[in-house]
Amino acid sequence: MELSGEHKMIRKMVREFAEAEVKPLASEIDETAEFPWKTIEKMRELRLLGMPFDEKWGGGGTDTLGYTIGVEEISRVCAATGITMAAHTSLGVSPIYEFGNDKQKEKYLPDIVSGRKLAGFGLTEPNAGSDAGGTETTAVRKGDYYIVNGTKCFITNGSVAETFVITAMTDKQARTKGITALIVEKGMPGFRIGKKENKMGIRGSDTAELIFEDCEVPVENRLGEEGQGFKIFLHTLDGGRISIGAMALGIAQAALEASIKYARERKQFGRPIGKFGAIQAMIADMATDVEAARLLVYDVSIAKDKGEDIIRRAAMAKLFASEVAMRATKNAIQIHGGYGYMKEYEIERLYRDAKITVIGEGTSEIQRLVIARDLLGL
Ligand SMILES: Cc1cc2nc3c(=O)[nH]c(=O)nc-3n(C[C@H](O)[C@H](O)[C@H](O)COP(=O)(O)OP(=O)(O)OC[C@H]3O[C@@H](n4cnc5c(N)ncnc54)[C@H](O)[C@@H]3O)c2cc1C
């Protein structure tokens, strides 16, 4: 796909930044699982934490495709930084940007769109993962407050963000129509951060529990009406899936580039391994996969800005790109042989990082469910 001059500029700018500032830390934050605050500060200065939002709120003013390219380029060098950016933007900021009233926007957007404060999205619970409509967190109205009780788990940016959108049940009888979205802030009485997760991949990203114990959330922090939370989170996940597709694409691209370089350099039986048909086939398949994933992810990015229905296409893009990332990173290790298995070569990190893309924001099984339901009309 031929990109416009503006999109080419975005790619060039983000790639230069990523190579210079993000890549040098990727291995270290994977090893130490330390959150890359310094990088986040630099991303804030470049408006990379609010790329698709209006400049009047401190955003980058790009379209969705520009943001997709941004997440792809950051993830190409460090998926942990990529998911931090994607979760903040697509999951933390987007619901307030799209569903907030004027007062909520004035209060929250300047800080989170500019990236002065990080944001997150609390949907998943210990007993409500794929079935996020089965939320057990409750919000009981008491005067001007909701009293919130429950636990959200695996929340990206959980311990580093200051503003979250969460879902809670306000009317159990109404089932999914009884779910309400609330904006919560760190420091609200009764809200604390629980366990910080030690993960297989994207180790430099922050994943933590959010615990609510009789937490008082002002009614004015309700996003939309009571009962609209299910609709809000499904819509938010459509956009989020594009960003996970972009992240997967970046990881797969990195695997492809490393494989081509290695296949040209590594010699066995007196010639570069890239001369062997088996290696060529893996590289050809990988490149074709990456190109097809890119078309799907870019296409749905453009469709989102046109206001088209993207439910099926976002699921397809996320499903395909994430499975491409898994195949590409697996074969990249194979091409690197024993060296690919060693931490020093950074290929094994791509493999570990890729795995989250087939789980987060809906597993591959759930994406297939979304696609099939849409096609079958059931
Ligand atoms: C690193 C990380 C970061 C995350 N960040 C966030 C975040 O910021 N915010 C947030 O809210 N959540 C977040 N999540 C949660 C993530 O979205 C869930 O883990 C995911 O949706 C799966 O839920 P689960 O883990 O409970 O698995 P389960 O739903 O228990 O699934 C277990 C298995 O059963 C399968 N399965 C379940 N239902 C069906 C079905 N109907 N048909 C076929 N197969 C099915 C699944 O595909 C999976 O293979 C994060 C998770 C991780 C690991």
The ligand as an SDF file (V2000), in Angstrom:
LIG
                    3D

 53 58  0  0  0  0  0  0  0  0999 V2000
   -0.1510   -8.8610   29.7400 C   0  0  0  0  0  0  0  0  0  0  0  0
   -1.6350   -8.6830   29.7550 C   0  0  0  0  0  0  0  0  0  0  0  0
   -2.1600   -7.4040   29.6910 C   0  0  0  0  0  0  0  0  0  0  0  0
   -3.5550   -7.2030   29.7620 C   0  0  0  0  0  0  0  0  0  0  0  0
   -4.0500   -5.9270   29.7870 N   0  0  0  0  0  0  0  0  0  0  0  0
   -5.3730   -5.7530   30.0410 C   0  0  0  0  0  0  0  0  0  0  0  0
   -5.9090   -4.4320   30.2400 C   0  0  0  0  0  0  0  0  0  0  0  0
   -5.2080   -3.4240   30.1420 O   0  0  0  0  0  0  0  0  0  0  0  0
   -7.2240   -4.3170   30.5760 N   0  0  0  0  0  0  0  0  0  0  0  0
   -8.0440   -5.3990   30.7000 C   0  0  0  0  0  0  0  0  0  0  0  0
   -9.2070   -5.2150   31.0190 O   0  0  0  0  0  0  0  0  0  0  0  0
   -7.5770   -6.6530   30.4800 N   0  0  0  0  0  0  0  0  0  0  0  0
   -6.2680   -6.8560   30.1710 C   0  0  0  0  0  0  0  0  0  0  0  0
   -5.7740   -8.1370   29.9750 N   0  0  0  0  0  0  0  0  0  0  0  0
   -6.6840   -9.2620   30.0840 C   0  0  0  0  0  0  0  0  0  0  0  0
   -6.9330   -9.9840   28.7630 C   0  0  0  0  0  0  0  0  0  0  0  0
   -7.7630   -9.2060   27.9410 O   0  0  0  0  0  0  0  0  0  0  0  0
   -7.5280  -11.3550   29.1160 C   0  0  0  0  0  0  0  0  0  0  0  0
   -6.4790  -12.1260   29.6920 O   0  0  0  0  0  0  0  0  0  0  0  0
   -8.1040  -12.0660   27.9180 C   0  0  0  0  0  0  0  0  0  0  0  0
   -9.2380  -11.4040   27.4400 O   0  0  0  0  0  0  0  0  0  0  0  0
   -8.4660  -13.5230   28.2270 C   0  0  0  0  0  0  0  0  0  0  0  0
   -9.1670  -13.6440   29.4240 O   0  0  0  0  0  0  0  0  0  0  0  0
   -8.6980  -14.7360   30.5060 P   0  0  0  0  0  0  0  0  0  0  0  0
   -7.2360  -14.4980   30.7300 O   0  0  0  0  0  0  0  0  0  0  0  0
   -9.5870  -14.6610   31.6740 O   0  0  0  0  0  0  0  0  0  0  0  0
   -8.8560  -16.1230   29.7840 O   0  0  0  0  0  0  0  0  0  0  0  0
  -10.2100  -16.9890   29.6800 P   0  0  0  0  0  0  0  0  0  0  0  0
  -11.3230  -16.1360   29.2120 O   0  0  0  0  0  0  0  0  0  0  0  0
  -10.3870  -17.7530   30.9240 O   0  0  0  0  0  0  0  0  0  0  0  0
   -9.8220  -17.9740   28.5090 O   0  0  0  0  0  0  0  0  0  0  0  0
   -9.1170  -19.2160   28.6950 C   0  0  0  0  0  0  0  0  0  0  0  0
   -9.1530  -19.9580   27.3660 C   0  0  0  0  0  0  0  0  0  0  0  0
  -10.5310  -20.2840   27.0190 O   0  0  0  0  0  0  0  0  0  0  0  0
  -10.8180  -19.7750   25.7380 C   0  0  0  0  0  0  0  0  0  0  0  0
  -12.2250  -19.3770   25.6770 N   0  0  0  0  0  0  0  0  0  0  0  0
  -12.9040  -18.6090   26.5630 C   0  0  0  0  0  0  0  0  0  0  0  0
  -14.1540  -18.4160   26.1440 N   0  0  0  0  0  0  0  0  0  0  0  0
  -14.2820  -19.0520   24.9660 C   0  0  0  0  0  0  0  0  0  0  0  0
  -15.3270  -19.2150   24.0280 C   0  0  0  0  0  0  0  0  0  0  0  0
  -16.5280  -18.6700   24.1990 N   0  0  0  0  0  0  0  0  0  0  0  0
  -15.0860  -19.9450   22.9080 N   0  0  0  0  0  0  0  0  0  0  0  0
  -13.8660  -20.5160   22.7060 C   0  0  0  0  0  0  0  0  0  0  0  0
  -12.8400  -20.3870   23.5520 N   0  0  0  0  0  0  0  0  0  0  0  0
  -13.0340  -19.6640   24.6630 C   0  0  0  0  0  0  0  0  0  0  0  0
   -9.8610  -18.6160   25.5460 C   0  0  0  0  0  0  0  0  0  0  0  0
   -9.6910  -18.2950   24.1740 O   0  0  0  0  0  0  0  0  0  0  0  0
   -8.6080  -19.1470   26.1990 C   0  0  0  0  0  0  0  0  0  0  0  0
   -7.9440  -19.9850   25.2910 O   0  0  0  0  0  0  0  0  0  0  0  0
   -4.4070   -8.3340   29.8550 C   0  0  0  0  0  0  0  0  0  0  0  0
   -3.8710   -9.6170   29.8660 C   0  0  0  0  0  0  0  0  0  0  0  0
   -2.4930   -9.8090   29.8340 C   0  0  0  0  0  0  0  0  0  0  0  0
   -1.9600  -11.2140   29.8780 C   0  0  0  0  0  0  0  0  0  0  0  0
  1  2  1  0
  2  3  1  0
  2 52  2  0
  3  4  2  0
  4  5  1  0
  4 50  1  0
  5  6  2  0
  6  7  1  0
  6 13  1  0
  7  8  2  0
  7  9  1  0
  9 10  1  0
 10 11  2  0
 10 12  1  0
 12 13  2  0
 13 14  1  0
 14 15  1  0
 14 50  1  0
 15 16  1  0
 16 17  1  0
 16 18  1  0
 18 19  1  0
 18 20  1  0
 20 21  1  0
 20 22  1  0
 22 23  1  0
 23 24  1  0
 24 25  2  0
 24 26  1  0
 24 27  1  0
 27 28  1  0
 28 29  2  0
 28 30  1  0
 28 31  1  0
 31 32  1  0
 32 33  1  0
 33 34  1  0
 33 48  1  0
 34 35  1  0
 35 36  1  0
 35 46  1  0
 36 37  1  0
 36 45  1  0
 37 38  2  0
 38 39  1  0
 39 40  1  0
 39 45  2  0
 40 41  1  0
 40 42  2  0
 42 43  1  0
 43 44  2  0
 44 45  1  0
 46 47  1  0
 46 48  1  0
 48 49  1  0
 50 51  2  0
 51 52  1  0
 52 53  1  0
M  END
$$$$
